[in-house]
Structure formats: structure tokens, C-alpha cells
Amino acid sequence: MVRTRREIQQAFLPEWQTGRMPDDLHGVLNAVGPRLRALRRERNVTLEQLAGSTGISVSTLSRLESGQRRPTLELLLPLAQAHRVPLDELVGAPATGDPRIHPRPIKRHGATWVPLTHNPGGLNAFKEIVPVPARRRVEPDLRTHEGYEWLYVLTGTLRLILGEQDFELTAGEAAEFDTRVPHYHANVGQTPLELLVIFGPQGERVHLRARTVPKR
């Protein structure tokens, strides 16, 4: 059988460009445009602002939202990052029925950090597990950096130094502080210390207090 040039080209095109796309996939892709427009308007973002943060032209964004251009992975990835939503949420992928998440623990400064969120540039939550130190007396190494931090003690005993202040927190207690203040925290208990940590560049303050103890 002899094929024309057009037939050969069609054989190598994605299904959505050939018109042979399954009805369910066709419906998913058709719903992306309205979803993109709703997300942008919900966040009070203009097409010009979104173009600046994604590198996608205003005309392309407008065509995506109106359904005149089919979404591709190259276009959806920066949009998902700009809107801070998972890619499967952006395209309305059906739920798998498995609610489990699979965070990857990170080892840092002798502690284990388990990321609970992924929100670049925004608030992020972690579970921190600090083992009982091999040496009971460690010279505090106070550090500073941009941001704001909230700590909640799940189990164990936490020593928290903020500038000239020295605090000790136990299970159920919490603290919040500007991380531009020199700070340090350590496990001073007899069991591993487990913390819930929320860190962000800015945000509403949680009005909680910690009990102070005499400086060591």
C-alpha cells in the first residue's frame, strides 16, 4: 500500500492532533482550559503577570484557556508551578483511590526531616526527628536566615535559644519566631525529640507561648 506524505505525517502525530483521540482523554484535555482560567482568576492574576512568571506568551496562555490550543507537558509544568498545584490536579486526573503519600526523609545536621508539603516560595511543613545526642553538653551554634518559623513539640524535650533568651519546651508546647533572630535548638531529653515545623518567608502569626527556664 502506498501512503501519501500526509498519511505518513499523521502516523507520527500525537493522537490529539490526528482527531483519533479517545473520548475520555478528549474530555480531560478540553477541561484543562477552563480550569486554568478559573485558577488564574481565583488568584487574581492577570495573563500578563502569569506570562512573566512562566515564560509563556500572553497569546499562548489565552489560547490555552479558551481551548484553541491543546495543553502539552512543556506548557503545563510551569503553569502547575506558578499556580502551586500538582500537575494531576491541573489536568483533573482521576483519583487513584490511594490516599497515601510517600515523602522522602532528608538527613541534615544529625536530624531527620520528613517533608509534609511541597510549596516552593510559600509555607512548608516538616516533621523533624532529633536523636538523643551522644554528648550531653554541646556548645550552641546560633544561626540566622530569612523567614519565619513555627515549632510544635510532639514528643521529647526541646531546648530553644532565641538571641539572649533560653527556652525549654515539652510535648504539646509550641513557639514561633523570626529566623533573622539568632537561634538554636537541640534535644535535651532522654528520648528522641519529634517536632512539627512550619517554615515560610512570611504569613500570619500563631500566638503561642513557651515556658522559660534559667539559662544553662
TORVOGU-822214 format. One record per residue: x, y, z of N, C-alpha, C in turn. Coordinates in steps of 0.05 Angstrom, whole numbers, padded with zeros to 5 digits, always signed. Layout:
BEGIN
XYZXYZXYZ ...
END
This chain:
BEGIN
+00017-00024+00000+00000+00000+00000+00018+00025+00000 +00012+00043-00017+00027+00068-00019+00013+00089-00002 +00029+00102+00015+00018+00123+00032+00026+00151+00022 +00008+00170+00025+00015+00197+00017+00032+00209+00040 +00045+00232+00033+00061+00245+00054+00045+00253+00078 +00020+00262+00073+00003+00270+00096-00003+00246+00114 -00009+00223+00102-00015+00199+00117+00009+00190+00134 +00033+00193+00123+00058+00186+00138+00061+00205+00161 +00057+00231+00157+00060+00251+00178+00039+00246+00200 +00015+00239+00192-00007+00234+00211+00000+00211+00230 +00014+00191+00219+00021+00167+00234+00039+00173+00258 +00055+00195+00256+00074+00201+00277+00064+00224+00294 +00040+00235+00289+00030+00256+00306+00017+00246+00331 +00017+00262+00353+00002+00254+00377-00028+00250+00370 -00041+00233+00386-00069+00227+00379-00087+00251+00378 -00082+00271+00397-00100+00293+00398-00097+00311+00372 -00074+00308+00357-00071+00323+00333-00082+00309+00308 -00089+00284+00311-00099+00269+00289-00130+00266+00289 -00142+00273+00311-00171+00270+00313-00180+00243+00322 -00160+00225+00328-00167+00197+00336-00166+00193+00366 -00167+00215+00381-00164+00214+00409-00188+00201+00423 -00184+00183+00443-00207+00171+00457-00224+00193+00470 -00250+00187+00472-00269+00207+00482-00262+00217+00511 -00253+00198+00529-00247+00206+00556-00223+00224+00557 -00202+00218+00541-00178+00236+00541-00185+00263+00528 -00202+00262+00508-00211+00287+00495-00225+00304+00516 -00242+00292+00532-00256+00307+00553-00237+00319+00574 -00217+00304+00582-00198+00313+00602-00183+00338+00591 -00173+00336+00566-00158+00358+00555-00176+00383+00550 -00201+00379+00543-00219+00401+00539-00225+00416+00565 -00223+00402+00587-00229+00414+00613-00205+00430+00624 -00181+00426+00613-00158+00440+00623-00160+00470+00620 -00169+00480+00597-00171+00508+00592-00188+00523+00613 -00213+00514+00617-00230+00527+00637-00218+00525+00665 -00204+00503+00671-00192+00500+00697-00169+00520+00701 -00153+00524+00680-00131+00543+00681-00142+00572+00685 -00163+00578+00671-00175+00605+00674-00186+00609+00702 -00199+00588+00713-00211+00591+00740-00189+00594+00761 -00167+00579+00758-00145+00581+00777-00132+00609+00776 -00128+00619+00752-00116+00646+00750-00134+00668+00762 -00160+00666+00755-00178+00687+00766-00182+00684+00796 -00181+00660+00806-00183+00655+00835-00160+00668+00850 -00137+00669+00837-00113+00681+00849-00109+00710+00842 -00129+00722+00827-00127+00750+00819-00102+00756+00803 -00095+00738+00785-00070+00741+00769-00079+00747+00740 -00066+00767+00728-00071+00774+00700-00055+00756+00682 -00064+00755+00657-00049+00739+00637-00020+00750+00634 -00017+00776+00636+00010+00788+00634+00027+00779+00657 +00016+00779+00682+00032+00770+00705+00039+00741+00703 +00020+00724+00694+00026+00696+00691+00047+00691+00669 +00046+00706+00648+00066+00704+00627+00093+00710+00638 +00095+00731+00655+00120+00738+00667+00132+00717+00685 +00115+00702+00699+00125+00682+00718+00130+00655+00705 +00118+00650+00682+00121+00624+00669+00139+00625+00644 +00142+00648+00632+00156+00650+00607+00140+00642+00583 +00114+00638+00586+00095+00631+00565+00082+00657+00555 +00080+00661+00530+00069+00686+00519+00039+00689+00527 +00031+00714+00527+00003+00720+00534-00016+00707+00514 -00009+00708+00488-00026+00697+00468-00029+00667+00471 -00007+00653+00478-00009+00624+00483-00026+00618+00507 -00023+00633+00528-00039+00629+00552-00068+00633+00546 -00074+00654+00531-00102+00659+00524-00114+00637+00508 -00099+00626+00489-00108+00604+00472-00112+00579+00488 -00094+00574+00508-00097+00551+00525-00123+00552+00541 -00128+00576+00552-00152+00579+00569-00178+00577+00552 -00177+00586+00528-00201+00585+00511-00204+00559+00496 -00184+00540+00499-00186+00514+00486-00177+00514+00457 -00166+00537+00448-00157+00538+00420-00129+00525+00417 -00116+00520+00439-00090+00506+00438-00090+00483+00458 -00082+00460+00449-00082+00437+00466-00058+00439+00486 -00063+00431+00511-00041+00432+00531-00020+00411+00526 +00005+00418+00530+00027+00399+00529+00041+00399+00555 +00058+00379+00560+00073+00378+00585+00091+00402+00588 +00103+00411+00566+00121+00433+00567+00107+00459+00576 +00081+00461+00570+00065+00484+00579+00054+00481+00607 +00046+00456+00613+00032+00451+00639+00051+00452+00663 +00076+00443+00659+00094+00442+00682+00099+00470+00694 +00106+00490+00678+00110+00517+00690+00084+00529+00701 +00061+00522+00689+00035+00531+00699+00029+00519+00726 +00034+00493+00729+00029+00480+00755+00047+00492+00776 +00072+00498+00769+00090+00510+00789+00081+00539+00796 +00072+00554+00776+00063+00581+00781+00038+00582+00798 +00019+00563+00794-00006+00562+00809-00002+00546+00835 +00021+00533+00838+00027+00517+00862+00007+00495+00867 +00002+00480+00846-00016+00457+00848-00002+00433+00834 -00009+00409+00843+00003+00385+00830-00007+00384+00800 +00010+00372+00784+00003+00370+00755-00023+00355+00751 -00027+00333+00767-00051+00317+00762-00076+00333+00770 -00074+00352+00789-00096+00369+00796-00102+00389+00774 -00081+00398+00761-00084+00417+00739-00099+00406+00716 -00094+00380+00710-00107+00368+00687-00132+00352+00695 -00138+00352+00722-00162+00338+00731-00160+00308+00728 -00136+00297+00733-00133+00268+00730-00150+00254+00751 -00162+00231+00744-00179+00217+00763-00163+00207+00787 -00176+00207+00810-00163+00197+00835-00156+00168+00832 -00133+00160+00844-00124+00132+00842-00137+00115+00864 -00149+00128+00884-00161+00113+00906-00141+00107+00928 -00116+00115+00924-00095+00110+00945-00088+00137+00957 -00097+00142+00982-00092+00168+00995-00064+00172+01006 -00048+00151+01005-00021+00152+01018-00002+00171+01003 +00015+00184+01018+00036+00200+01006+00063+00186+01013 +00083+00192+00998+00109+00178+01002+00132+00199+01004 +00132+00213+01027+00154+00233+01030+00181+00220+01033 +00202+00234+01023+00229+00224+01025+00244+00238+01047 +00251+00224+01068+00266+00236+01091+00292+00248+01082 +00300+00270+01095+00325+00284+01089+00341+00284+01115 +00367+00277+01113+00385+00277+01136+00400+00304+01136 +00399+00319+01158+00413+00344+01159+00421+00351+01188 +00446+00356+01192+00457+00364+01218+00450+00343+01239 +00450+00317+01232+00445+00296+01251+00415+00291+01255 +00398+00307+01244+00369+00303+01248+00356+00293+01222 +00333+00281+01224+00318+00271+01201+00294+00289+01196 +00292+00300+01172+00270+00317+01164+00252+00303+01145 +00226+00303+01151+00207+00290+01133+00189+00312+01121 +00192+00319+01096+00175+00340+01084+00146+00331+01082 +00128+00348+01091+00099+00342+01091+00085+00358+01069 +00098+00378+01058+00086+00394+01037+00108+00400+01016 +00099+00409+00993+00118+00419+00973+00106+00444+00961 +00115+00467+00971+00104+00493+00964+00126+00513+00960 +00140+00512+00937+00162+00530+00933+00155+00559+00937 +00170+00572+00953+00166+00601+00958+00144+00607+00978 +00130+00586+00989+00109+00591+01008+00114+00576+01034 +00093+00572+01050+00095+00558+01075+00100+00528+01069 +00117+00516+01085+00123+00488+01082+00124+00475+01110 +00113+00451+01112+00113+00436+01137+00131+00412+01137 +00144+00407+01159+00162+00385+01162+00158+00371+01189 +00165+00346+01190+00168+00332+01216+00198+00329+01219 +00208+00338+01242+00237+00335+01248+00241+00316+01271 +00259+00297+01268+00265+00277+01288+00294+00281+01296 +00299+00288+01322+00326+00294+01331+00333+00272+01351 +00354+00256+01346+00361+00234+01364+00373+00245+01390 +00375+00227+01410+00389+00235+01435+00418+00239+01428 +00429+00262+01434+00457+00268+01427+00477+00250+01442 +00499+00243+01429+00519+00226+01441+00532+00241+01464 +00536+00267+01460+00548+00284+01481+00526+00301+01493 +00525+00302+01520+00504+00317+01533+00508+00347+01532 +00533+00356+01532+00539+00385+01532+00551+00392+01504 +00535+00407+01489+00543+00416+01463+00542+00446+01462 +00563+00459+01452+00563+00488+01451+00543+00497+01430 +00523+00514+01437+00503+00523+01418+00515+00538+01394 +00506+00533+01371+00515+00546+01347+00491+00562+01335 +00488+00587+01344+00465+00603+01335+00468+00612+01306 +00445+00610+01292+00446+00617+01263+00423+00636+01257 +00425+00650+01234+00404+00668+01225+00400+00663+01195 +00375+00668+01186+00368+00667+01158+00341+00680+01154 +00334+00686+01130+00308+00699+01124+00285+00679+01129 +00263+00689+01140+00240+00672+01143+00227+00674+01170 +00207+00657+01174+00192+00656+01199+00186+00627+01205 +00188+00619+01230+00186+00590+01236+00167+00585+01260 +00152+00563+01258+00135+00554+01279+00144+00526+01287 +00146+00521+01313+00154+00494+01324+00132+00484+01342 +00126+00458+01340+00108+00445+01358+00121+00419+01367 +00123+00415+01393+00137+00391+01403+00117+00368+01405 +00122+00347+01390+00105+00323+01391+00113+00305+01414 +00139+00299+01416+00149+00282+01438+00177+00292+01445 +00185+00288+01470+00212+00295+01478+00214+00323+01490 +00239+00332+01494+00244+00358+01506+00262+00374+01488 +00254+00398+01482+00268+00416+01464+00281+00439+01479 +00306+00445+01473+00318+00469+01482+00319+00488+01459 +00308+00512+01462+00307+00532+01441+00319+00558+01451 +00340+00567+01437+00353+00593+01444+00346+00613+01422 +00336+00636+01431+00329+00658+01413+00344+00683+01423 +00365+00689+01410+00381+00712+01419+00392+00707+01447 +00384+00724+01466+00392+00722+01493+00373+00705+01510 +00352+00696+01499+00332+00680+01514+00336+00650+01510 +00331+00636+01532+00334+00607+01532+00308+00594+01541 +00297+00576+01524+00271+00564+01529+00274+00533+01530 +00256+00521+01545+00254+00492+01545+00225+00484+01540 +00219+00469+01519+00192+00461+01512+00189+00431+01514 +00166+00422+01523+00160+00394+01524+00136+00388+01506 +00127+00363+01505+00106+00354+01487+00081+00371+01491 +00070+00381+01469+00046+00397+01470+00051+00427+01470 +00076+00435+01473+00083+00464+01473+00093+00472+01446 +00091+00498+01441+00099+00509+01415+00112+00536+01417 +00125+00545+01396+00138+00571+01395+00138+00581+01366 +00141+00607+01363+00143+00619+01336+00163+00641+01338 +00179+00645+01316+00199+00666+01317+00208+00674+01289 +00219+00698+01288+00231+00708+01263+00259+00696+01261 +00265+00682+01239+00290+00668+01237+00314+00687+01232 +00308+00713+01230+00331+00732+01229+00343+00736+01256 +00328+00728+01277+00339+00728+01304+00358+00704+01307 +00382+00708+01318+00400+00685+01322+00385+00663+01338 +00386+00638+01328+00370+00617+01341+00385+00591+01340 +00377+00573+01358+00389+00546+01360+00369+00528+01374 +00367+00503+01366+00350+00484+01381+00364+00457+01382 +00358+00442+01404+00371+00417+01408+00353+00399+01425 +00359+00373+01424+00346+00353+01441+00360+00352+01468 +00346+00358+01490+00358+00357+01516+00344+00336+01534 +00328+00319+01521+00314+00298+01536+00328+00271+01535 +00315+00251+01546+00326+00224+01547+00316+00206+01524 +00298+00217+01507+00286+00203+01485+00289+00220+01460 +00285+00208+01436+00286+00224+01411+00265+00246+01412 +00273+00269+01401+00255+00292+01400+00241+00293+01373 +00215+00296+01373+00199+00298+01349+00185+00324+01348 +00189+00339+01326+00177+00366+01323+00160+00367+01298 +00140+00384+01298+00126+00392+01274+00135+00420+01269 +00147+00425+01245+00159+00450+01239+00145+00462+01214 +00137+00487+01216+00126+00502+01193+00144+00526+01188 +00154+00527+01164+00172+00549+01157+00162+00564+01132 +00164+00590+01133+00156+00605+01110+00169+00633+01109 +00169+00646+01086+00181+00672+01085+00164+00693+01098 +00138+00688+01100+00120+00707+01114+00094+00692+01119 +00076+00705+01134+00050+00692+01139+00038+00701+01165 +00014+00692+01171+00001+00700+01196+00015+00687+01220 +00017+00703+01241+00030+00692+01265+00011+00675+01281 +00022+00654+01293+00007+00637+01311+00014+00645+01339 -00005+00654+01354+00000+00665+01380+00002+00643+01401 +00025+00632+01404+00030+00611+01424+00055+00620+01440 +00057+00609+01464+00079+00617+01482+00094+00593+01492 +00119+00597+01500+00135+00575+01512+00143+00582+01540 +00148+00562+01556+00156+00567+01584+00186+00571+01585 +00195+00591+01599+00224+00597+01601+00236+00582+01625 +00262+00576+01622+00277+00564+01644+00302+00580+01647 +00315+00579+01671+00340+00593+01674+00361+00585+01654 +00377+00604+01645+00398+00597+01626+00418+00578+01637 +00427+00559+01620+00445+00539+01630+00473+00550+01632 
END
